[in-house]
Amino acid sequence: MHDHGSTVPVLFGPVLLYLIGYLSVPAVAGFALMRIVTPPPRRVDALLVTGASTTTFLVAMLLFPSLALPPQAIVVLLAAGIVPFVIWWRAPHLIARVVVVAPWLVAAAFVTAVLRAPADQPGAFMAALTAVSWLTFCVPRSRAGRVVLRVAAGALALSVVAFTGSVAAGGSL
């Protein structure tokens, strides 16, 4: 008789999720960091960033199901993170209208990430990913707006990398 059991270890699923997260985080953090000195992205670049951000968000939800955020907030953050991808992919004609509200959405997600960081690192990470998705639409018109955008983009990039580094170093939170 021969054995028909599985040769794939049970840990394959979580390891695959970690790998997907570790491969998509550099695109998200790199974009946020480069957004400090670069103009708004082209459509292909924005699709890559928003897709990587949404993928990382979903991976984080699967890896850290016990978040301190209320379920309603998680749904709102997920929807808010997916909308930029959908707009860049299927409705680029709406970009001119979205540019007006994008800075406010980035600010809301950024403040959520900052306020959640001490109590709920995964929740803060998800809020930071949502903010980076909306960062693709930000086109500041004033000098003060450019400064705020650069500070927020740098802080978001560092927070995404820091959270990923803490997960990589410890395996979990």
Residue pairs with C-beta under 8 A, 6 or more apart in sequence:
14 63
17 59
17 62
17 63
18 59
18 63
18 167
20 55
20 59
21 55
21 56
21 59
21 60
21 63
21 164
21 167
22 164
22 168
24 52
24 53
24 55
24 56
24 59
25 52
25 56
25 160
25 161
25 164
27 48
27 49
27 52
28 49
28 52
28 53
28 56
28 129
28 132
28 160
29 157
29 158
29 160
29 161
29 164
30 157
31 41
31 45
31 48
31 49
31 132
31 135
31 136
32 132
32 135
32 153
32 154
32 156
32 157
32 160
33 153
33 154
33 157
35 41
35 135
35 138
35 149
35 150
35 153
36 150
36 153
36 154
37 150
40 136
40 137
40 138
40 139
41 49
41 136
43 88
43 92
45 136
46 84
46 88
46 136
47 85
47 88
47 89
49 132
49 133
49 136
50 81
50 84
50 85
50 88
50 133
50 136
51 85
53 81
53 85
53 129
53 130
53 132
53 133
54 81
54 82
54 85
54 129
54 133
56 129
57 77
57 78
57 81
57 126
57 129
57 130
58 78
60 122
60 125
60 126
60 129
61 67
61 74
61 78
61 126
63 167
63 172
64 122
64 172
64 173
67 74
67 120
67 122
67 123
67 126
68 116
68 119
68 120
68 123
69 77
69 116
69 120
69 123
69 126
73 123
74 123
74 126
77 109
77 112
77 126
77 127
77 130
78 126
80 105
80 109
80 130
80 133
80 134
81 126
81 129
81 130
81 133
83 133
84 98
84 133
84 134
84 136
84 137
85 133
87 94
87 95
87 98
87 137
88 95
88 136
95 137
98 137
99 137
99 138
99 139
102 134
102 135
102 137
102 138
103 138
103 140
103 145
103 149
105 131
105 134
106 131
106 134
106 135
106 138
106 149
106 152
107 152
109 127
109 128
109 130
109 131
109 134
110 127
110 128
110 131
110 152
110 155
110 156
112 124
112 127
113 124
113 125
113 127
113 128
113 131
113 156
113 159
114 124
114 155
116 123
116 124
116 127
117 124
117 159
121 163
121 166
121 173
122 163
122 173
124 159
124 163
125 159
125 160
125 163
128 156
128 159
128 160
128 163
129 160
131 152
131 156
132 156
132 157
132 160
135 149
135 152
135 153
135 156
138 149
140 146
140 148
140 149
166 173
167 173
